Amino acid sequence: MTDDDRTEIAAFGYERARDELVNVVKMLEQGGMDLDDSLALWERGEALANRCDEHLAGARKRVEDALSHRSAEK
């Protein structure tokens, strides 16, 4: 995976990363690609999954912060 690919994926929102990850999984499940193409697609899928995890971790933190702030006000 190139640095341009990483930069591109880093700019994706959650939904876009998730949707592209779904497409990557479908393509890998269909097979028919040579090994190098499969590995490149797998790497892209890993990067997309990591991007989704980043978004989910950020959302989780925001919810936890909001709940703790609400508890502190009581």
GUTITI-818327 format. One record per residue (C-alpha): residue number from 1; residue in one letter; x, y, z. Coordinates in Angstrom, 3 decimals. Example, Ala and Ser with C-alpha at 12.3 -4.5 7.8 and 13.67 -1.06 7.14 Angstrom:
GUTITI-818327
<r num="1" residuo="a" X="12.300" Y="-4.500" Z="7.800"/>
<r num="2" residuo="s" X="13.670" Y="-1.060" Z="7.140"/>
***
This chain:
GUTITI-818327
<r num="1" residuo="m" X="0.000" Y="0.000" Z="0.000"/>
<r num="2" residuo="t" X="1.338" Y="3.407" Z="-0.915"/>
<r num="3" residuo="d" X="1.506" Y="6.504" Z="1.240"/>
<r num="4" residuo="d" X="-1.094" Y="8.071" Z="-1.072"/>
<r num="5" residuo="d" X="-3.462" Y="5.194" Z="-0.296"/>
<r num="6" residuo="r" X="-2.908" Y="5.662" Z="3.439"/>
<r num="7" residuo="t" X="-3.491" Y="9.414" Z="3.138"/>
<r num="8" residuo="e" X="-6.653" Y="8.810" Z="1.129"/>
<r num="9" residuo="i" X="-8.049" Y="6.344" Z="3.677"/>
<r num="10" residuo="a" X="-7.129" Y="8.628" Z="6.599"/>
<r num="11" residuo="a" X="-9.525" Y="11.214" Z="5.162"/>
<r num="12" residuo="f" X="-12.477" Y="8.786" Z="4.956"/>
<r num="13" residuo="g" X="-15.439" Y="9.156" Z="7.224"/>
<r num="14" residuo="y" X="-16.740" Y="6.078" Z="9.012"/>
<r num="15" residuo="e" X="-19.487" Y="5.244" Z="6.532"/>
<r num="16" residuo="r" X="-17.223" Y="5.532" Z="3.498"/>
<r num="17" residuo="a" X="-14.514" Y="3.374" Z="5.103"/>
<r num="18" residuo="r" X="-17.098" Y="0.795" Z="6.160"/>
<r num="19" residuo="d" X="-18.741" Y="0.651" Z="2.750"/>
<r num="20" residuo="e" X="-15.432" Y="0.259" Z="0.957"/>
<r num="21" residuo="l" X="-14.378" Y="-2.412" Z="3.451"/>
<r num="22" residuo="v" X="-17.550" Y="-4.350" Z="2.665"/>
<r num="23" residuo="n" X="-16.671" Y="-4.172" Z="-1.036"/>
<r num="24" residuo="v" X="-13.107" Y="-5.339" Z="-0.369"/>
<r num="25" residuo="v" X="-14.390" Y="-8.340" Z="1.573"/>
<r num="26" residuo="k" X="-16.804" Y="-9.228" Z="-1.244"/>
<r num="27" residuo="m" X="-14.009" Y="-9.053" Z="-3.814"/>
<r num="28" residuo="l" X="-11.724" Y="-11.218" Z="-1.700"/>
<r num="29" residuo="e" X="-14.493" Y="-13.765" Z="-1.133"/>
<r num="30" residuo="q" X="-15.145" Y="-14.012" Z="-4.877"/>
<r num="31" residuo="g" X="-11.526" Y="-14.936" Z="-5.489"/>
<r num="32" residuo="g" X="-10.102" Y="-15.175" Z="-8.966"/>
<r num="33" residuo="m" X="-7.332" Y="-12.651" Z="-8.348"/>
<r num="34" residuo="d" X="-3.664" Y="-13.408" Z="-8.449"/>
<r num="35" residuo="l" X="-1.721" Y="-13.473" Z="-5.200"/>
<r num="36" residuo="d" X="-0.225" Y="-9.976" Z="-5.487"/>
<r num="37" residuo="d" X="-3.602" Y="-8.372" Z="-6.201"/>
<r num="38" residuo="s" X="-5.204" Y="-10.306" Z="-3.355"/>
<r num="39" residuo="l" X="-2.502" Y="-9.191" Z="-0.927"/>
<r num="40" residuo="a" X="-2.799" Y="-5.565" Z="-2.022"/>
<r num="41" residuo="l" X="-6.564" Y="-5.722" Z="-1.546"/>
<r num="42" residuo="w" X="-6.113" Y="-7.403" Z="1.852"/>
<r num="43" residuo="e" X="-3.770" Y="-4.573" Z="2.930"/>
<r num="44" residuo="r" X="-6.319" Y="-1.991" Z="1.842"/>
<r num="45" residuo="g" X="-8.979" Y="-3.846" Z="3.805"/>
<r num="46" residuo="e" X="-6.782" Y="-3.817" Z="6.906"/>
<r num="47" residuo="a" X="-6.253" Y="-0.059" Z="6.544"/>
<r num="48" residuo="l" X="-9.995" Y="0.483" Z="6.101"/>
<r num="49" residuo="a" X="-10.777" Y="-1.655" Z="9.163"/>
<r num="50" residuo="n" X="-8.273" Y="0.349" Z="11.191"/>
<r num="51" residuo="r" X="-9.907" Y="3.583" Z="10.025"/>
<r num="52" residuo="c" X="-13.301" Y="2.277" Z="11.137"/>
<r num="53" residuo="d" X="-11.815" Y="1.355" Z="14.521"/>
<r num="54" residuo="e" X="-10.415" Y="4.888" Z="14.886"/>
<r num="55" residuo="h" X="-13.844" Y="6.385" Z="14.257"/>
<r num="56" residuo="l" X="-15.538" Y="4.006" Z="16.675"/>
<r num="57" residuo="a" X="-12.941" Y="4.671" Z="19.379"/>
<r num="58" residuo="g" X="-13.483" Y="8.404" Z="18.938"/>
<r num="59" residuo="a" X="-17.243" Y="8.010" Z="19.174"/>
<r num="60" residuo="r" X="-16.900" Y="5.823" Z="22.259"/>
<r num="61" residuo="k" X="-14.686" Y="8.451" Z="23.912"/>
<r num="62" residuo="r" X="-17.177" Y="11.211" Z="23.141"/>
<r num="63" residuo="v" X="-20.024" Y="9.209" Z="24.696"/>
<r num="64" residuo="e" X="-17.954" Y="8.371" Z="27.771"/>
<r num="65" residuo="d" X="-16.941" Y="12.032" Z="28.170"/>
<r num="66" residuo="a" X="-20.540" Y="13.183" Z="27.838"/>
<r num="67" residuo="l" X="-21.723" Y="10.653" Z="30.408"/>
<r num="68" residuo="s" X="-19.006" Y="11.533" Z="32.890"/>
<r num="69" residuo="h" X="-19.690" Y="15.245" Z="32.413"/>
<r num="70" residuo="r" X="-23.384" Y="14.630" Z="33.027"/>
<r num="71" residuo="s" X="-22.615" Y="12.617" Z="36.157"/>
<r num="72" residuo="a" X="-20.326" Y="15.365" Z="37.454"/>
<r num="73" residuo="e" X="-23.127" Y="17.932" Z="37.123"/>
<r num="74" residuo="k" X="-25.486" Y="15.974" Z="39.391"/>
***
